[in-house]
Amino acid sequence: MAPAVRMSTPPPKTFPANQDATLVQRGAYLARLGNCAQCHTARGGAAYAGGVGLQTPFGRVNPGNLTPHPTAGIGQWSEGDFWRAMHQGVGPDGRVLNPAFPYTSFTRVSRADSDALFAYLRTLPASDTKNKSHELPWPLGTQTALTAWRILHFSEAETSTIAQVDAPPSARRGSELVQGLGHCAECHTPRNRLGGLRTSAAWNGATLPDGRWYAPALNDPSEAGLSNWEAADIVTLLTRGQHQQAYVAGPMAEVVRNSTQYLEPGDALSMALYLQTLNKGAAAPKPAAASGRENALGAKLYEKHCAQCHGKSGEGVDNAYPALADNRAVLMDSTNNLVLILLKGAYGPSTTGKPQPFGMPPYQFVLNDVEMASVLSFIRNSWGNHALPVTEFDINKIRNAPDR
């Protein structure tokens, strides 16, 4: 969150010398659940002192310093200031915050959890790292534009309905975690041209702002829907990053590594129970298979580069290498993730439950666009798989996409 610009420096707020240890511990847990460090900590930098800029379709947004430094951080903020930022998307001076800070989701965080999170941030070592201004073309960063965006795309949650819900485990508690501090919709729900969440298409999946990774639909069993999974299996995936033949990769691997592996058992089960409720209905019919020419070339490349780990029939190896036969990540309409994994490699998160995950090497310097398209088309149309072929254009647009 980029702290709002202050018109003047108010007198310092006073805080107890010893924050309640239980409250601080709770706040530390919530900070992990919200994956706050992912954006607010630069690699090699001080914790929560501001992170690497986030590239959006509208320009670069620079996450702010959340340490208790009196001028560079939020040392002058009160609990009420922090709550207002979380709940309303407004800074202490009344200025609207950039929605790259997902207050559209955090509005569902309870006042008690907000206070706990703030108490934890107050215990961090103060860093004098100065906040960087957002790099947005005029008028996108103006208060007029941010206020208009907020009016169009933000609904403040009713405090009477927030988080004072059933004790975990419960689907209702899971709903608050997934939709609130977990801010899962910010990636898994598509956005309109102004960057607002399309609530009518909630959980339908979306390409991330980097233009590469695709966050699959959480309400579609043919993508990443979990309505037909056992709750215990969902918990395993969230906390280990892998369950039998299911694996996380890319940005979701970072989420598991930095956040969900630390879920308390009741919260993990609550999230699983809620995710089971997301289902938009029957999957679309399967498309026709690829041509024999593509399959022939792809078969040769698969045998040479893939079969040793993934099996001659795409069966994979439990707890090691994922099966490619009947693998929904392989069969999704969007091939972005499949292409990225082949280009860049795939590495699961190191978690307490699985500290040494298996990985896949990158092939961007081994296979050209034609070869990659051929082997992926072969995989998408073998062993009972049926999906549209991957084209050279599909490979090229990802391989040559500018870094953001």
N, C-alpha and C positions, 0 to 999 in steps of 0.2 A: 504494500500500500504506500503510495507516495504521500507523505504528510502535506497537508494543505499549507499554502504560503501564508505566513502571519503578517498582518498589517502592522503590528507592534508586538513587543515582547512583554507578556504579562508577568506578574510576580511568580516566582517558583511555587509549584504545588508542594504540599508537604505530605509525606507518607510515613507509615509506621517504620521504625528502624528494623523491626523483624516481621517480615510478612509471614502470615500464617503458613506453616510448612505444608499442611494438607492442601490449602488453596493453591500454593505455588506448584506442588506436585501435580495437582489436577490440571493446572494451566500448561505445564510442560507436556502432559499427555495430549491435551487438546491441540497444542501447537503442532505436534506430530500428526494428529488425526487430520488437521487442516493442511498439512504439508507446507507450512508457512516458509520454512527454510529454503525450499526449492526455488522460490522466486526472490527471497529477501537475503540470501547469502551467496556472495560471489565465490567462485572456486578459489580457495586459498585466502579468502578474506575473512574478516571478523564475522562471527555468527550474527545474523539478522541486521547487519549494517548496510544492507542494500545489495541487490544482486545484479546480474547481467541483464542488460536491456531486453525487454520482450518485444519481438517484432510482430506487429499486427498488420492487417491490410491497410491501416490508416496511418502507420508510422511507428516509431519506436517509443515504448513506454518503459521508464526506468523505475523499478521498485525502490521504495524508500528505506531509510534507516529506522528500524524499530527498536533500537537500543535506547536506554534512558538518558542519553546525552541531552543536556538542557537546550542546546541550539540545533545540533545536527540531527538529533533523534526526536523521540516523543517524551522527553523528560519533563516538559512543561504540561503534558496532557493529564487530565484527570480520568478517573474511571468513567465518568459521564461522557467525556470527550470521545473516549475509545468506543464506548457503546454506541454513540451517535454515528461514528464512522462505520461501525460494523452493521448497525441496524438501518441506518438511513442513507449511507453513502455521502455524508457531509462532514467536513473537517471542523475543528474547534472554532475557526473563524467564520463558519457558515458557507465556505466555498465547497462546491460539489466536487467530489473526487472522480478521477478517471475510472470508468467501469472495467478497465483491465484488472483493477482490484475488485473481485467478484462480490460486491455488496448485494448484488441481485440474489445471490445464494445466502450470503452471511446474514441477511436480514432475518433468517430463520433461527439464528443462534440465540439462545436464551441469555438474559441479562446475567444470570449466575455464571454461565460458561464464559461470557465476555469478560466479566470481572476476574475470573480465574486466569484467563489467558493474559489479561493485562497485568495481573499480579506477577505472573511468570516473567513477562517481558521486562518488568521493573527490576528483576534480579540479575539481568544480563550485564556483563561488563559494558560500560558506556563507550561507544566508539564515536570519534569525531569525523568519521567519513561523511562528507557532504553529499547531500542529495543532488542528483543530476536532473536537470529539467527534461521533461518529455520532449521528444523530437517529432512533433506533429505539425503538419502544414496548417497555416491559417485557413479557416477559423476553427479547426477541429479541437484545438486545445483551449479555446476560450470558454469562459463561464457561461456565455449565452448558449454555445453549442452543447456543453455538458449538461446544462440545466434542461435544455430541450430534449436531449437523449433520455435523461432521467424521467421526464414527464411521460415520454412515449413508451419506455421499456421497463420501468420499475414499479413494483407494487410492494409497499411496506407490509411486512408480516404483522398480523395482529399479535400483540404481546400476550394476550390471554390464551393463544393457541400454541405458543412456542415452547417446545422442549420440556414443559412440565407434563410429561406424558408417562405412559406405562413404564415401569421399571424394566430394564432389559432382562431377558430377551423378549422383544416384541417387534412385529412388523411396523408398528407406529413409531417406536423409538428408531428403528432402522430408517424410516422415511425421513425423520428429522436429521439423521446423520448423513444420509446420502444426498439429500436435497439442500442441507444447510452447510455445516462446516466442511464436509467432504466435497462440496461443490462439484459433484460429478456431472451435472447437467451442463456445466460450462464447456465441457469437451464433447459430451455425448448427445447434445441437442444442436440441431442446425441453427444458423443465424440468418437474419435478413441482411439486406444490403447496408444497413446502418450499423450492423454488428449486434443488434438485439436478438435475444433468444426467441426462436419461433415456438412459443409455448404450445401452439396447436400441433406441433410435430415433436413434442417432448420425447426424448430418448430414442429418436429415429436414426441417430448416428450422424457424424459430421466430420469433414476434413478439418484438421487443426490449422491454426493461423500460419504455420510454416508452409502450408500448401502441399505437404507431403503425407504425413501420417494421417490415417483415418481412424477416428474413434468409433468403433462399431456400435450398432444399435443395441441397446440393452433391453429392448422390448420385442426383439425378433430372434426366435430360436435358431434361425439360419445364420445369424451373425454372432452376437454375444449375449443373447437372451438366456436367462438362467431359470426360466419357469419350470423346466422339466428336470432340473438338477435337484439332488438332495441337499438340504441346507448345510449339512456337515461337509459336503464336498465343496460348496461355495466358500465356506470358512477356510478350508485348506488352501484353495486357490488364492484367496485374499491375503492370507498370512504367510504362505510359503512361495507364492508365485508360480506354483505348479501343482497339478493334481492328475496323476496317472498320465494321460496323453494330452492334457490341456496345459498350456504354458502362456505366460505373459511375456511381452517383448516391447521394445521401444519405450515411449513415454509411460505406458502402464507399468513397465518394469521399474521405472523410477518411483512411481507412486507406491508400489509394493515395498520397495527397498526403504524409502524414506518415511512411509506413513502406515499403510495398512498392516504390515507385519507386526506392528506394535499395538494393534487393537486389543482391548480387553475382551475376554471370551464372550461376555454378554453382549457387548457392542458388535463384535464380529458376527455373532449369530443373529442379532437384530437386523444388521445390514443384509445378511443372507435371506432372512425371511421377507424383507421388503423387496429385494431384487427378484424373488420368486413371483411376486405379484405383477411384474411388468411383462405384459404379453399383448401384442397388438393383433394377433390372429394368425391365420394360416400363411405359410410361406408361398412365394410366387412359384409358378412352374419352372422346372429346370430347362435351360436352353439346349440346343443341339450340340453335339460333340464337334471337336475340331476336325480339320481335314487329315487324311492319312499322311500327307507329306510332312506336316508339322509334327505329327506323332512319331514318324520314323526318325527324324532328326532329334527330336526331344528324347526319344527312348535311348539313343546312343549316348547323349550327354548325361542323362539320368544315371545310366549304368556306370559311367566313368566317374561322376562327381558326387552322386547322391545316395546310391543304393547301399553303400557300406554302412551308413548310419540309419537311414530311413527305411531300409529293407527293399528287397527286389519287388515286392508287391505293395510298397508304401505302408507297411504295417508298423513301422517304428519300433521303439523299445520303451517299455514302461519305465517311467521315472528317469529317462535319459533323453531319448530323441522322439519327437512327436510323430505320430502316424500322419501320413499325408492322404491316405484313403479315407473318404468320408470325413474330411477335416473342414469344418465350416470356415476357418480362416483362409483356406485354400480356395473355397468355392464362392466367397463373397463377390458381389458385383464389383465393388471397388477392389482393384488389384494393387493399390498403392503400397499397402503393408507388405504384401508378398514380394513386390519388386524391391522395396527398401531392404527387406531381410536378405534377399539374394545379393543385392549390391553391397550393403554395409555389414552384413553378418547379423547375428542375433545372440544376445547374451541375457540370460535370465538374471533376476536380482539375487544377490547374496542375502539370505535371511537366516534367522536363528534356526528355523526348521530345515533349511536346505542351504548350508553355508557355502557349498561348492557346486553351483549349478553347472550343467553342461552348456556349451555354446556352439555356435556355428560360425565358421570363418567367412569373411567377405569374398565375393567373386567379381567385384567391379573391375579388377585388372586381369581376370582370368577369362571371362566370357564377354563377347561383344553383344550388341543389342539384338542381333538376329538370333544368336545362340540362347540368350536369356529368354527371349520371347518363345523360342521353340521348346525349351525344357519346361518352362512354366505352363505352357499350353498342354504339353504332354501330361504333366502332373494333374492339371485341372480336368483331364479327360481320360484318366486311366483308373483301373481297379474299382469301377462303379461310379467314379466322379463324372459329373457332367456340368460344364460351365463354358462360357464364351472364351475363345482363345485370347491370349495376351498378344498385343501387337508390338512392333518395334517402337511405335510412337509412345506406347505406355511406358516402355523402358526409358526412352530418350528423355521424356518430360521430367522423369524423376532423377535420372542420372545427371542431367544438366540444369536442374532447378537451382536458382541462386541461393546461396546460404543466407539465412535470416537470423 
